[in-house]
Amino acid sequence: GGDLSVRMRNGRRTEWLVPVVGVVGRSGVGKTTLLERLVPALRARGLVVGCVKHASHGFLADRPGKDSYRLFESGASAVALISCDQIASFWRRDGEVGRDVSLADAMATLPGGLDLVLAEGFSWEPIPRIAVVPENEGLAVELVQAGPLLEIVTAPPPTAEFPPPFPAALIQRLARRLAARTRSQGRATPTLSDIAVPATSTH
């Protein structure tokens, strides 16, 4: 347990401006699939949800050939795109190659007004987390050393065509729990679905 928004920096207790919950597990276990199911369930409960993801293998922020890509490749330190319904920005971490990736850096890029942020990865950060574990495998110690464990989710094996099929009862139970904890910290407004009888299924 513990406050969802609490973290430590240099051994000191600090606070996020918004509650954060990590979703941790080995690569390919189904973390993104779980989040894809969980985000709309939280939105249905009235929460404004943000997500951050640790890209351990790097990433391409734009499509080659697009104007914004060409501007970035020209040497611009930062590029922003805006339309009537979306905003995106990306910038170089000049002088930061090799520096530890920080959740604080990722959080700083998010807009205000969020009720909850779900962080995929970042298992080394001292935040509450949901651990996604494959069937027939134990929970890796490194996934739970840094922060409190809220839930262990067993991931059925994916197939070539389909990702892990997380049951609807599990998704609703997780959403209800996270919504209740978020609102206990004064975020968002309760809805009727938050006081429904919890599901008994653990998968």
Accessible surface in RSA format (square Angstrom, percent):
REM  Atomic radii and reference values for relative SASA: ProtOr
REM  Chains: A
REM  Algorithm: Lee & Richards
REM  Probe-radius: 1.40
REM  Slices: 20
REM RES _ NUM      All-atoms   Total-Side   Main-Chain    Non-polar    All polar
REM                ABS   REL    ABS   REL    ABS   REL    ABS   REL    ABS   REL
RES GLY A   1    53.32  65.8   0.00   N/A  53.32  65.8  19.83  54.4  33.49  75.0
RES GLY A   2    56.90  70.2   0.00   N/A  56.90  70.2  40.28 110.5  16.63  37.2
RES ASP A   3    59.13  41.4  39.30  39.1  19.83  46.9  19.35  45.5  39.78  39.7
RES LEU A   4     0.17   0.1   0.13   0.1   0.05   0.1   0.13   0.1   0.05   0.1
RES SER A   5     9.91   8.4   9.91  13.2   0.00   0.0   2.92   6.2   6.99   9.8
RES VAL A   6    23.78  15.6  21.53  19.5   2.25   5.4  21.53  18.7   2.25   6.1
RES ARG A   7    17.29   7.3  16.96   8.6   0.32   0.8   3.44   4.7  13.85   8.4
RES MET A   8    80.76  41.8  73.64  48.7   7.12  17.0  63.04  53.6  17.72  23.5
RES ARG A   9   120.15  50.4 114.32  58.3   5.83  13.9  42.21  57.7  77.94  47.2
RES ASN A  10   143.04  98.6 100.51  97.1  42.53 102.4  36.23  87.2 106.82 103.2
RES GLY A  11    66.44  81.9   0.00   N/A  66.44  81.9  33.85  92.9  32.59  73.0
RES ARG A  12   179.30  75.3 175.65  89.5   3.65   8.7  55.06  75.2 124.24  75.3
RES ARG A  13   159.02  66.8 130.91  66.7  28.11  66.9  51.25  70.0 107.77  65.3
RES THR A  14    50.84  36.2  45.05  45.7   5.79  13.8  48.33  64.9   2.51   3.8
RES GLU A  15    97.01  55.7  70.27  53.2  26.74  63.7  54.61 105.6  42.40  34.6
RES TRP A  16    32.05  12.9  21.70  10.5  10.36  24.3  22.97  12.2   9.09  14.7
RES LEU A  17   170.46  94.9 152.24 108.9  18.21  45.8 156.23 109.7  14.23  38.3
RES VAL A  18    16.19  10.7  15.85  14.3   0.34   0.8  16.19  14.1   0.00   0.0
RES PRO A  19     3.17   2.3   3.17   2.9   0.00   0.0   3.17   2.6   0.00   0.0
RES VAL A  20     0.00   0.0   0.00   0.0   0.00   0.0   0.00   0.0   0.00   0.0
RES VAL A  21     0.00   0.0   0.00   0.0   0.00   0.0   0.00   0.0   0.00   0.0
RES GLY A  22     0.02   0.0   0.00   N/A   0.02   0.0   0.02   0.1   0.00   0.0
RES VAL A  23     0.00   0.0   0.00   0.0   0.00   0.0   0.00   0.0   0.00   0.0
RES VAL A  24     1.66   1.1   1.44   1.3   0.22   0.5   1.66   1.4   0.00   0.0
RES GLY A  25    13.07  16.1   0.00   N/A  13.07  16.1   0.05   0.1  13.02  29.2
RES ARG A  26   124.73  52.4 112.79  57.5  11.94  28.4  70.29  96.1  54.44  33.0
RES SER A  27    96.78  81.8  76.25 101.8  20.53  47.3  45.47  96.8  51.32  71.9
RES GLY A  28    61.22  75.5   0.00   N/A  61.22  75.5  39.51 108.4  21.71  48.6
RES VAL A  29     5.10   3.4   1.26   1.1   3.84   9.3   4.16   3.6   0.94   2.6
RES GLY A  30     8.86  10.9   0.00   N/A   8.86  10.9   6.89  18.9   1.98   4.4
RES LYS A  31    22.97  11.2  20.74  12.7   2.23   5.3   9.07   8.2  13.89  14.8
RES THR A  32    67.12  47.7  65.35  66.2   1.77   4.2  56.76  76.2  10.36  15.7
RES THR A  33    21.55  15.3  21.31  21.6   0.23   0.5   7.79  10.5  13.75  20.8
RES LEU A  34     0.00   0.0   0.00   0.0   0.00   0.0   0.00   0.0   0.00   0.0
RES LEU A  35    11.96   6.7  11.76   8.4   0.19   0.5  11.96   8.4   0.00   0.0
RES GLU A  36   117.17  67.3  99.02  74.9  18.15  43.2  40.20  77.7  76.97  62.8
RES ARG A  37    88.51  37.2  83.57  42.6   4.94  11.8  35.60  48.7  52.91  32.1
RES LEU A  38     0.00   0.0   0.00   0.0   0.00   0.0   0.00   0.0   0.00   0.0
RES VAL A  39    33.26  21.9  33.26  30.1   0.00   0.0  33.26  28.9   0.00   0.0
RES PRO A  40    73.05  53.2  66.73  60.8   6.32  23.0  68.02  56.2   5.03  31.3
RES ALA A  41     7.99   7.3   1.86   2.9   6.13  13.9   6.95   9.8   1.04   2.8
RES LEU A  42     0.00   0.0   0.00   0.0   0.00   0.0   0.00   0.0   0.00   0.0
RES ARG A  43   156.83  65.8 141.63  72.2  15.20  36.2  26.04  35.6 130.79  79.3
RES ALA A  44    81.23  74.7  43.81  67.6  37.41  85.1  56.31  79.3  24.92  66.0
RES ARG A  45     9.13   3.8   9.13   4.7   0.00   0.0   0.37   0.5   8.77   5.3
RES GLY A  46    46.73  57.6   0.00   N/A  46.73  57.6  29.15  80.0  17.58  39.4
RES LEU A  47     4.60   2.6   0.00   0.0   4.60  11.6   0.00   0.0   4.59  12.4
RES VAL A  48    75.91  49.9  75.14  68.0   0.76   1.8  75.91  66.0   0.00   0.0
RES VAL A  49    26.28  17.3   0.36   0.3  25.92  62.5   0.36   0.3  25.92  70.3
RES GLY A  50     9.07  11.2   0.00   N/A   9.07  11.2   9.07  24.9   0.00   0.0
RES CYS A  51    63.17  47.8  41.67  46.5  21.50  50.5  27.57  69.9  35.60  38.4
RES VAL A  52    13.67   9.0   6.78   6.1   6.89  16.6  12.87  11.2   0.80   2.2
RES LYS A  53   125.99  61.5  99.80  61.2  26.19  62.4  77.97  70.2  48.02  51.2
RES HIS A  54    45.02  24.6  33.85  23.5  11.17  28.6  20.08  20.7  24.94  29.0
RES ALA A  55    38.34  35.3  18.06  27.9  20.28  46.1  22.45  31.6  15.89  42.1
RES SER A  56    79.61  67.3  45.46  60.7  34.15  78.7  30.17  64.3  49.44  69.3
RES HIS A  57   174.19  95.2 136.74  95.0  37.45  95.8 106.55 109.8  67.64  78.7
RES GLY A  58    49.87  61.5   0.00   N/A  49.87  61.5  32.47  89.1  17.40  39.0
RES PHE A  59   161.90  81.0 118.02  73.1  43.88 114.2 131.01  79.4  30.89  88.4
RES LEU A  60   118.76  66.1  89.10  63.7  29.67  74.6  90.29  63.4  28.48  76.6
RES ALA A  61    48.09  44.2  15.47  23.9  32.63  74.2  21.10  29.7  27.00  71.5
RES ASP A  62    27.01  18.9  16.97  16.9  10.04  23.7   9.32  21.9  17.69  17.6
RES ARG A  63   162.99  68.4 162.56  82.9   0.43   1.0  67.67  92.5  95.33  57.8
RES PRO A  64    87.75  64.0  66.60  60.7  21.15  76.9  66.98  55.3  20.78 129.1
RES GLY A  65    56.01  69.1   0.00   N/A  56.01  69.1  34.60  94.9  21.42  48.0
RES LYS A  66    96.55  47.1  94.27  57.8   2.28   5.4  44.99  40.5  51.56  54.9
RES ASP A  67   100.46  70.4  95.95  95.5   4.51  10.7  33.57  79.0  66.89  66.7
RES SER A  68     9.35   7.9   6.55   8.7   2.80   6.4   5.40  11.5   3.94   5.5
RES TYR A  69    48.26  22.5  48.16  27.4   0.10   0.3  19.23  14.5  29.03  35.8
RES ARG A  70   152.82  64.2 144.83  73.8   7.99  19.0  41.23  56.3 111.60  67.6
RES LEU A  71   105.04  58.5 104.68  74.9   0.36   0.9 105.00  73.7   0.04   0.1
RES PHE A  72    33.23  16.6  33.23  20.6   0.00   0.0  33.23  20.1   0.00   0.0
RES GLU A  73   103.88  59.6  76.82  58.1  27.06  64.4  21.17  40.9  82.71  67.5
RES SER A  74    93.47  79.0  47.12  62.9  46.35 106.8  47.08 100.2  46.39  65.0
RES GLY A  75    49.44  61.0   0.00   N/A  49.44  61.0  28.12  77.2  21.32  47.8
RES ALA A  76    36.15  33.2  22.51  34.7  13.65  31.0  34.37  48.4   1.78   4.7
RES SER A  77    71.82  60.7  65.43  87.3   6.39  14.7  35.34  75.2  36.48  51.1
RES ALA A  78    60.28  55.4  40.43  62.4  19.85  45.2  40.64  57.2  19.64  52.0
RES VAL A  79    13.82   9.1   7.57   6.9   6.25  15.1  13.59  11.8   0.22   0.6
RES ALA A  80    77.15  70.9  47.36  73.1  29.79  67.8  47.52  66.9  29.63  78.5
RES LEU A  81    71.07  39.6  65.18  46.6   5.88  14.8  70.57  49.6   0.49   1.3
RES ILE A  82   134.84  76.7 105.06  78.3  29.79  71.8 107.01  77.1  27.83  75.5
RES SER A  83    64.37  54.4  42.43  56.6  21.95  50.6  52.53 111.9  11.84  16.6
RES CYS A  84   139.70 105.7  90.25 100.7  49.45 116.2  52.74 133.6  86.95  93.8
RES ASP A  85   112.29  78.7  76.96  76.6  35.33  83.5  40.55  95.4  71.74  71.5
RES GLN A  86   131.76  73.7 122.14  89.3   9.62  22.9  39.64  84.4  92.13  69.9
RES ILE A  87   132.12  75.2  98.53  73.4  33.59  81.0  99.11  71.4  33.01  89.6
RES ALA A  88    52.36  48.1  45.53  70.3   6.83  15.5  51.77  72.9   0.59   1.6
RES SER A  89    61.24  51.7  35.64  47.6  25.59  59.0  13.85  29.5  47.38  66.4
RES PHE A  90    27.75  13.9  23.20  14.4   4.55  11.8  27.74  16.8   0.01   0.0
RES TRP A  91   123.88  49.7 103.95  50.3  19.93  46.8  77.27  41.2  46.61  75.6
RES ARG A  92    81.85  34.4  64.01  32.6  17.84  42.5  30.36  41.5  51.50  31.2
RES ARG A  93    91.06  38.2  81.26  41.4   9.80  23.3  56.43  77.1  34.63  21.0
RES ASP A  94    97.30  68.2  73.74  73.4  23.56  55.7  40.60  95.6  56.70  56.5
RES GLY A  95    87.07 107.4   0.00   N/A  87.07 107.4  43.32 118.9  43.74  98.0
RES GLU A  96    54.22  31.1  50.67  38.3   3.56   8.5  18.07  34.9  36.16  29.5
RES VAL A  97   149.63  98.5 116.96 105.9  32.67  78.7 123.66 107.4  25.97  70.4
RES GLY A  98    78.11  96.3   0.00   N/A  78.11  96.3  41.54 114.0  36.57  81.9
RES ARG A  99   109.75  46.1  91.61  46.7  18.14  43.2  64.66  88.4  45.09  27.3
RES ASP A 100   121.41  85.0 112.66 112.1   8.75  20.7  36.45  85.8  84.96  84.7
RES VAL A 101    56.25  37.0  49.79  45.1   6.46  15.6  49.79  43.3   6.46  17.5
RES SER A 102    24.85  21.0  23.19  31.0   1.66   3.8  17.17  36.6   7.68  10.8
RES LEU A 103     0.00   0.0   0.00   0.0   0.00   0.0   0.00   0.0   0.00   0.0
RES ALA A 104    15.96  14.7  10.67  16.5   5.29  12.0  11.04  15.5   4.93  13.1
RES ASP A 105    58.29  40.8  50.98  50.7   7.31  17.3  25.18  59.2  33.11  33.0
RES ALA A 106    23.97  22.0  17.16  26.5   6.81  15.5  23.48  33.1   0.50   1.3
RES MET A 107    22.21  11.5  12.05   8.0  10.16  24.2  12.34  10.5   9.87  13.1
RES ALA A 108    86.19  79.2  47.08  72.7  39.11  89.0  59.18  83.3  27.01  71.6
RES THR A 109    73.99  52.6  41.99  42.6  32.00  76.3  33.65  45.2  40.34  61.0
RES LEU A 110    46.16  25.7  26.70  19.1  19.46  48.9  26.94  18.9  19.22  51.7
RES PRO A 111    95.37  69.5  76.51  69.7  18.86  68.5  88.57  73.1   6.80  42.2
RES GLY A 112    72.90  89.9   0.00   N/A  72.90  89.9  43.01 118.0  29.89  66.9
RES GLY A 113    63.63  78.5   0.00   N/A  63.63  78.5  39.08 107.3  24.54  55.0
RES LEU A 114    17.00   9.5  15.08  10.8   1.92   4.8  15.08  10.6   1.92   5.2
RES ASP A 115    16.11  11.3  16.11  16.0   0.00   0.0   0.00   0.0  16.11  16.1
RES LEU A 116     0.00   0.0   0.00   0.0   0.00   0.0   0.00   0.0   0.00   0.0
RES VAL A 117     0.00   0.0   0.00   0.0   0.00   0.0   0.00   0.0   0.00   0.0
RES LEU A 118     0.00   0.0   0.00   0.0   0.00   0.0   0.00   0.0   0.00   0.0
RES ALA A 119     0.00   0.0   0.00   0.0   0.00   0.0   0.00   0.0   0.00   0.0
RES GLU A 120     9.85   5.7   9.50   7.2   0.35   0.8   2.03   3.9   7.83   6.4
RES GLY A 121    15.79  19.5   0.00   N/A  15.79  19.5  15.79  43.3   0.00   0.0
RES PHE A 122     3.39   1.7   2.53   1.6   0.85   2.2   2.53   1.5   0.85   2.4
RES SER A 123    26.81  22.7  26.07  34.8   0.74   1.7   3.12   6.6  23.69  33.2
RES TRP A 124   118.77  47.7  97.06  47.0  21.71  51.0  99.58  53.1  19.19  31.1
RES GLU A 125     9.56   5.5   9.28   7.0   0.28   0.7   0.94   1.8   8.62   7.0
RES PRO A 126    34.19  24.9  29.09  26.5   5.10  18.5  29.09  24.0   5.10  31.7
RES ILE A 127     0.64   0.4   0.64   0.5   0.00   0.0   0.64   0.5   0.00   0.0
RES PRO A 128     2.59   1.9   2.59   2.4   0.00   0.0   2.59   2.1   0.00   0.0
RES ARG A 129     0.15   0.1   0.15   0.1   0.00   0.0   0.06   0.1   0.09   0.1
RES ILE A 130     0.96   0.5   0.96   0.7   0.00   0.0   0.96   0.7   0.00   0.0
RES ALA A 131     0.00   0.0   0.00   0.0   0.00   0.0   0.00   0.0   0.00   0.0
RES VAL A 132     1.04   0.7   0.00   0.0   1.04   2.5   0.00   0.0   1.04   2.8
RES VAL A 133    10.46   6.9  10.14   9.2   0.31   0.8  10.46   9.1   0.00   0.0
RES PRO A 134    20.59  15.0  19.25  17.5   1.35   4.9  19.25  15.9   1.35   8.4
RES GLU A 135    77.80  44.7  65.56  49.6  12.24  29.1  15.92  30.8  61.88  50.5
RES ASN A 136   158.68 109.4 107.61 104.0  51.07 123.0  41.91 100.9 116.77 112.9
RES GLU A 137    90.23  51.8  69.35  52.5  20.88  49.7  32.06  62.0  58.16  47.5
RES GLY A 138    67.85  83.7   0.00   N/A  67.85  83.7  40.77 111.9  27.08  60.7
RES LEU A 139    56.35  31.4  29.42  21.0  26.92  67.7  29.67  20.8  26.68  71.8
RES ALA A 140    39.00  35.9  27.44  42.3  11.56  26.3  37.72  53.1   1.28   3.4
RES VAL A 141    95.48  62.8  92.28  83.5   3.20   7.7  93.36  81.1   2.12   5.7
RES GLU A 142   111.81  64.2 104.16  78.8   7.65  18.2  49.38  95.5  62.43  51.0
RES LEU A 143    22.04  12.3  22.04  15.8   0.00   0.0  22.04  15.5   0.00   0.0
RES VAL A 144    43.37  28.5  29.63  26.8  13.75  33.1  29.63  25.7  13.75  37.3
RES GLN A 145   134.86  75.4  97.89  71.5  36.98  88.0  35.05  74.6  99.81  75.7
RES ALA A 146    36.54  33.6  13.36  20.6  23.18  52.7  23.27  32.8  13.26  35.1
RES GLY A 147     9.60  11.8   0.00   N/A   9.60  11.8   6.27  17.2   3.33   7.5
RES PRO A 148    53.09  38.7  41.21  37.6  11.87  43.2  52.29  43.2   0.79   4.9
RES LEU A 149    60.92  33.9  35.78  25.6  25.13  63.2  35.78  25.1  25.13  67.6
RES LEU A 150    11.32   6.3   1.69   1.2   9.63  24.2   2.20   1.5   9.11  24.5
RES GLU A 151    24.51  14.1  17.64  13.3   6.87  16.4   9.97  19.3  14.55  11.9
RES ILE A 152    80.91  46.0  63.98  47.7  16.94  40.8  63.98  46.1  16.94  46.0
RES VAL A 153     0.27   0.2   0.13   0.1   0.14   0.3   0.27   0.2   0.00   0.0
RES THR A 154    37.49  26.7  34.80  35.3   2.70   6.4  15.04  20.2  22.45  33.9
RES ALA A 155     2.88   2.6   1.47   2.3   1.41   3.2   1.47   2.1   1.41   3.7
RES PRO A 156    30.05  21.9  29.74  27.1   0.31   1.1  29.74  24.6   0.31   1.9
RES PRO A 157    89.48  65.2  76.90  70.1  12.59  45.8  81.78  67.5   7.71  47.9
RES PRO A 158    71.28  51.9  52.30  47.7  18.98  69.0  52.78  43.6  18.50 115.0
RES THR A 159    83.43  59.3  63.18  64.1  20.24  48.2  72.00  96.7  11.43  17.3
RES ALA A 160   107.41  98.8  54.49  84.1  52.93 120.4  67.36  94.9  40.06 106.1
RES GLU A 161   133.25  76.5 101.05  76.5  32.20  76.7  54.86 106.1  78.39  64.0
RES PHE A 162   141.20  70.6 137.88  85.4   3.32   8.6 140.15  85.0   1.04   3.0
RES PRO A 163    73.83  53.8  64.46  58.8   9.38  34.1  69.71  57.6   4.12  25.6
RES PRO A 164     7.46   5.4   5.20   4.7   2.27   8.2   5.20   4.3   2.27  14.1
RES PRO A 165    87.50  63.8  72.45  66.0  15.05  54.7  81.72  67.5   5.78  35.9
RES PHE A 166     3.25   1.6   0.00   0.0   3.25   8.5   0.03   0.0   3.22   9.2
RES PRO A 167    53.30  38.8  42.22  38.5  11.08  40.3  53.30  44.0   0.00   0.0
RES ALA A 168    63.22  58.1  55.81  86.1   7.42  16.9  56.16  79.1   7.06  18.7
RES ALA A 169    38.80  35.7  29.33  45.3   9.47  21.6  35.82  50.4   2.99   7.9
RES LEU A 170     0.38   0.2   0.38   0.3   0.00   0.0   0.38   0.3   0.00   0.0
RES ILE A 171     3.87   2.2   3.87   2.9   0.00   0.0   3.87   2.8   0.00   0.0
RES GLN A 172    72.14  40.3  72.14  52.7   0.00   0.0  29.91  63.7  42.23  32.0
RES ARG A 173    39.00  16.4  38.20  19.5   0.80   1.9  21.70  29.7  17.29  10.5
RES LEU A 174     2.04   1.1   1.96   1.4   0.08   0.2   2.04   1.4   0.00   0.0
RES ALA A 175     0.00   0.0   0.00   0.0   0.00   0.0   0.00   0.0   0.00   0.0
RES ARG A 176    23.54   9.9  23.54  12.0   0.00   0.0   9.15  12.5  14.39   8.7
RES ARG A 177    87.13  36.6  80.26  40.9   6.87  16.4  37.92  51.8  49.21  29.8
RES LEU A 178     2.29   1.3   2.29   1.6   0.00   0.0   2.29   1.6   0.00   0.0
RES ALA A 179     0.00   0.0   0.00   0.0   0.00   0.0   0.00   0.0   0.00   0.0
RES ALA A 180    50.57  46.5  40.10  61.9  10.46  23.8  44.74  63.0   5.83  15.5
RES ARG A 181    52.09  21.9  50.09  25.5   2.00   4.8  23.38  32.0  28.71  17.4
RES THR A 182     0.00   0.0   0.00   0.0   0.00   0.0   0.00   0.0   0.00   0.0
RES ARG A 183    28.75  12.1  13.21   6.7  15.55  37.0  13.45  18.4  15.30   9.3
RES SER A 184    92.73  78.4  48.87  65.2  43.86 101.0  48.64 103.6  44.09  61.8
RES GLN A 185    56.76  31.7  24.29  17.7  32.48  77.3  28.99  61.7  27.77  21.1
RES GLY A 186    69.14  85.3   0.00   N/A  69.14  85.3  36.36  99.8  32.78  73.4
RES ARG A 187    64.69  27.2  62.53  31.9   2.17   5.2  14.45  19.7  50.25  30.5
RES ALA A 188    39.73  36.5   0.79   1.2  38.94  88.6  15.08  21.2  24.65  65.3
RES THR A 189   104.30  74.2  97.61  99.0   6.69  16.0  64.35  86.4  39.96  60.4
RES PRO A 190    91.43  66.6  75.26  68.6  16.17  58.8  75.48  62.3  15.95  99.1
RES THR A 191    47.49  33.8  36.89  37.4  10.59  25.2  46.25  62.1   1.24   1.9
RES LEU A 192   153.38  85.4 143.46 102.6   9.92  24.9 144.23 101.3   9.15  24.6
RES SER A 193    43.70  36.9  34.41  45.9   9.29  21.4  40.23  85.7   3.46   4.9
RES ASP A 194    17.18  12.0   5.83   5.8  11.35  26.8   5.83  13.7  11.35  11.3
RES ILE A 195   135.35  77.0 105.96  78.9  29.39  70.8 112.55  81.0  22.80  61.9
RES ALA A 196    47.18  43.4  32.68  50.4  14.51  33.0  42.73  60.2   4.46  11.8
RES VAL A 197   135.02  88.8 117.14 106.0  17.89  43.1 119.35 103.7  15.67  42.5
RES PRO A 198    85.96  62.6  78.40  71.5   7.56  27.5  78.40  64.7   7.56  47.0
RES ALA A 199    33.73  31.0  17.84  27.5  15.89  36.1  27.66  38.9   6.07  16.1
RES THR A 200   134.21  95.5 107.91 109.4  26.30  62.7  82.54 110.9  51.67  78.1
RES SER A 201    45.07  38.1  34.05  45.4  11.02  25.4  32.04  68.2  13.03  18.3
RES THR A 202    85.20  60.6  78.79  79.9   6.42  15.3  63.92  85.9  21.29  32.2
RES HIS A 203   100.09  54.7  99.56  69.2   0.53   1.4  73.61  75.9  26.48  30.8
END  Absolute sums over single chains surface
CHAIN  1 A    11799.9       8705.7       3094.3       7126.6       4673.3
END  Absolute sums over all chains
TOTAL         11799.9       8705.7       3094.3       7126.6       4673.3
